[in-house]
Amino acid sequence: MAELLFAGAQRNVTPPAGFPLGGYVARGLNGATHSHDALEVSALWLGTADEPGVLWLCLDSLAVDAELTQRLKERATARLGIPAEHVVVCASHTHAAPLGWTCRLHPGIPGGRDDDLVAALVGTADEALRALPAARHPVTLSWCEAPASGVGTNRHSPDGPHDNTTGVLAIKGNEGTIDGLLFDFASHPTVLGPENLAWSADWPGAARTALSSALSATVGFLQGAAGDASPRFTRRGRGHGEVSRIGALLADTILTALVDRSRPLPSIAPRVFRSTVSLPVREVPDAVPLCAEQTFPDTPAGRISQTNAEGARALAQLVDVDLPTTMELPVSVVTLGDVAWVHLPVELFGSLGLRIRAASPFPVTRVAGYSDGYFGYVADADGHERQVYEAMISLFDAPAADLLLAHIAGLLKRARTGP
């Protein structure tokens, strides 16, 4: 059996001040005044000399749209000779990254690509890719999962559906050191609010920094099924100190799990299974009742009311938009022994992520959104019935979510039985 090889690299992709930040309608198009902590791209490549395996490109970005995904995959193919279908591009969804890295993500929300910003980002990511071939070395793998209380919850109700576990892939060199780490968790990186005007990776960046420092490893982060999850009920403030506290909480959970819960995985090249699912676009109502403009308190109840009002305004703007009847969503499954990662280009509700995991034929299944494109929220039937923010702003209705999950179940079955 060919030995498993790994190479990892991280680079700082933080742009200069002055460009608008993305993520909050309430922020408007205000530009960043400075950088508090680095926005990074992490590249983790697992394969053998004969099999390309998988390259995860993890980016501190609000999203990765189809064009940015394609450009990064083209660079990976040019640098590494790895086929584009073996590259998975993932966003952390931090709300303190540039708006201009992607196209307009929703017809009802301002935004637009900044070509110079994108070129700089792709150029720096290319530097990370360039370092990988010479850095490949033999590794072994281990896996662990652990509950991570206090990081995030369902953002409509702290007792609502939410996967509060973190999944951790540890990549170990011959000396037993951890050279690479890939972890996931489902929660919006929104400790920092719309008043923040500093570039920041929010709590995923703080957790990654703490793990990198403790392990001297290349660390990548995958955002989970976080459509209706956030630190709304767990944060104790909206400042950078709270970002560090929550990031350290998750990092400590992971470091403990690496000692207490790790089990070996086979040292084989990961396999990637891809497909495209066609989802019908929702019917937009002829008229949408709107609330009068008002100021909401920065409390959980206030944020829920504010975002629901923003969702209604975004839905109202869809009335005059010529939407397509269907959209083609790329989905992928990465497998490594009994572990599978489902990658989706949407903000998936926690209940839907839990359904994917429960129906999967793999003993361990992790769900990662914000991958290889961006098609907005996919809410569950309860969210549509209650007309919460995410359901109002979504381009899809509840039956479309069922179609998506049925397609994923089929892809997981194919991945489990073989090519």
Secondary structure, DSSP 8 states (H G I E B T S, - for coil): ----EEEEEEEE----TTSBB-S-GGGTT-B--EESS--EEEEEEEE-SS---EEEEEE-SS---HHHHHHHHHHHHHHH---GGGEEEEE---SSSBGGGSS--STTS-----HHHHHHHHHHHHHHHHTHHHH-EE-EEEEEEEE-TTS-EESS-TTSS---EEEEEEEE-TTS-EEEEEEEE-----SS-TT--EE--HHHHHHHHHHHHHH--EEEEEE-S-TTEESTTT-S-SSHHHHHHHHHHHHHHHHHHHHHT-EEE-----EEEEEEEEEE-----S-----------SSHHHHHHHHHHHHHHHHHHGGGS---SEEEEEEEEEEETTEEEEE-SSEE-HHHHHHHHHH-SSSEEEEE-SBSS---EE--HHHHHHT-HHHHH-SS-HHHHHHHHHHHHHHHHHHHH--
